Amino acid sequence: MTRFLYYYQLERYETTRFVKRVFKSYFKKLGRGKIKFDGKARFVLVVALVIFLIISSALIFFTPYYLAAPIIILLWLLRFIFLLIGKLAFRPLEIRMEKKKVESVSQKLTSLPNLVTVGITGSSGKSSIKEILKQLLPQNTISSDNENDTFMSALEEIENKLTSDHKIFLCEFGELKIGEITRLCQILKPSLGILPSINEHHLDHFKNIDKTVDHMFELLQNLEAEGTGIVNLDVELVNEKLKKALPTRLIGYSLENRENELCQKVVLATDINLGTHGSDFTLTINGTEYIFHSPLLGKNHVSNLLASIICAVELGEKPDELVRKIEELEQIPGRLEYKRYKNIDVLDDTQSSNVSGFKDALGVLSLYDGKKVIATLGIEGIGHKSSDVHKFLGFITSKTADLILLIGKSDRTDSISAGAIDNNFNKKNIIRLRDVREVYRFVDKNLKEGDVVLLENSLPERYL
């Protein structure tokens, strides 16, 4: 029973996705992570077990054993159904708990009238922007946790972490349900909102791109009356749909000299230079030109830096000081993070899972001179477009990598292989491995100093 409860938690108690996950993985021996035994999990598990035991006991006492035994075995095989009943039984209690939590958090925020909330959402880039801003803004800044992607978890974190010492709250809105960003905005009242991207990453959750767009724009539509939205004009789905954000004041940013008449201001990066040791770019802020150098790798990080700089300036930070802070930025763990492993260059992109990030990582990989190796198990959450997207990724990967290490057996890795072979990539250079540990064993045996390996899209075991 606990195995299925773990899957239910992974799918955030979304019944349709949970049932699909069960049927997809029922006969697979997947590793199991640690269940978070909060009140909801305990309630759902106890109800499920009690129902199963009651039915089984009734069958044993009131039915011939030759009928009871096979029925009980069948019920045990279908025991995940009892978790669905447990979740349904918990819902009325959950609604009452949620109402009390909203009241408690609202009272707490009322006692913090000087708190400035910055909302960050999007299909990709939001976590990186949050981590950059934490290093650019004063010490009295606090941020939400990456794992807070449910309405209740976000409320709990606000209640537990915010104090009177905090002046800025960076709130990352994850893969919430439709309407939940609006509900959180009504409570948090953000005055700044950042939208760096909209892409295929959430199709498995929202089913189509129009719903994804509507969900992401909830943030900009629900800023405070004099709030400001900071938007990435290089992303077509952001640039084309900006009318959805009106009448919010908008500041656009671009690496590709793009503008939009709906933006009151546009910040353009020029003289962009991407290398294996970081990036350089120039910005004009309030009529003055500033040259920035960052140790972060890749074009996407330059874009994330633009959004962060604009936000920091809006919050009163001086551009001269930002130049210094950006030069001293620490690497962001798992997001094109440069490492050394036994004299081999490693690009750790294991916390990224989107098409834009994959392409950007390949661009950084191409800058190296030695043997170029990519290890990946593909991108989750793309839904019905997964096969086509992964074939495309395999095709473009074959143009850069000398070796492709595919982790796990799945439709994603099969499609990457097919896409690479379509570009006449040598089949012998496509190598199947079971897990990341095998990747490191392969690196130990086959790579030498000067070679580089890109670890791309390492995900939980449920996606292998």
C-alpha angles and dihedrals in degrees: 000000000000091000090062092042088056090053090048091054091047089055090047091243092296101152101207094050091044094053091048090050092050095052092043095051104025096113096032122100101226125171115256125224127209117291115229100230098204123150094278095050093048092048094048092046095047093048091049093049094045092051091048092049094047093051092044092049091049091051092049094050101037105030133062111262093241088062098035096052099057092042092052091048090051091048090051091051088051095040092125086076089068089058088058089054090048091052091048090051091050095053099085090050090046092054091053092047091049092051092052091047092052090051092048094048092045090054091049093051090048087060089055102059094158095054114119115207122205115195120205124189139153142113092276141359098043097107092047092050090049092051092048092049091051087062096043101046130070122281092256088073119108129186139203123254120260090234095059098100099135127076095242095045090053091051092048092052092050090050094047102039110034117091137168088264092067119090101171128042119194107202118191113202108209132186095321126163121270108282097018095101087055091050092049092047090053088057101036098037096207116204095194127045128185123201110180101165151356118198145138094291095102101040092109088058103037097029096218138037095243091062089047090053092048091050095050094047091055087086096056092043092055104046119125117280094268095032126135130226119209110204137183108235092189090072110083095209090054097043095045096046100045092117086074088067098055136153088025115110106251134205114191128200132195144176091194101056093256123155139182127204091221091067118089088206136014124200114204125196115219137179090033114185119183120194144157091265099047140289140287128204141156128233133185110219120182090341096310124107118229129187115214130195120191132183089216115109130230142024094276091060090053087054091048089050091054092054091046094048092050091049093047092050090049087054092053104265116147117242092224090058091046090056089059095043093049091052088054097045117139119232114268108240114250096358106103088313113174116228140164121231115183092328092312121119113240127193105200109203095153096127094055122088113170140092096248092053092047092053092045091051090052088053090056091045090055091061093069124091103211131073108311118219129179124195116193145149094198135247125306128211099040094116120192093001093059098103095050093043093050093047087054091048090050090050095052092040090057089060092060111024126075092197129027116202111195115200116212132350112278143128087263097057091041090055093047089053092048092050092051092048090050086063091052093256112167109260090214088065092058106086127187119218132176102223146344091277089063088050091059092046089052091049091051093053103037112028132071139191111303094034121112132210125198115207103203130186102349105184141180117287092257088077098052 
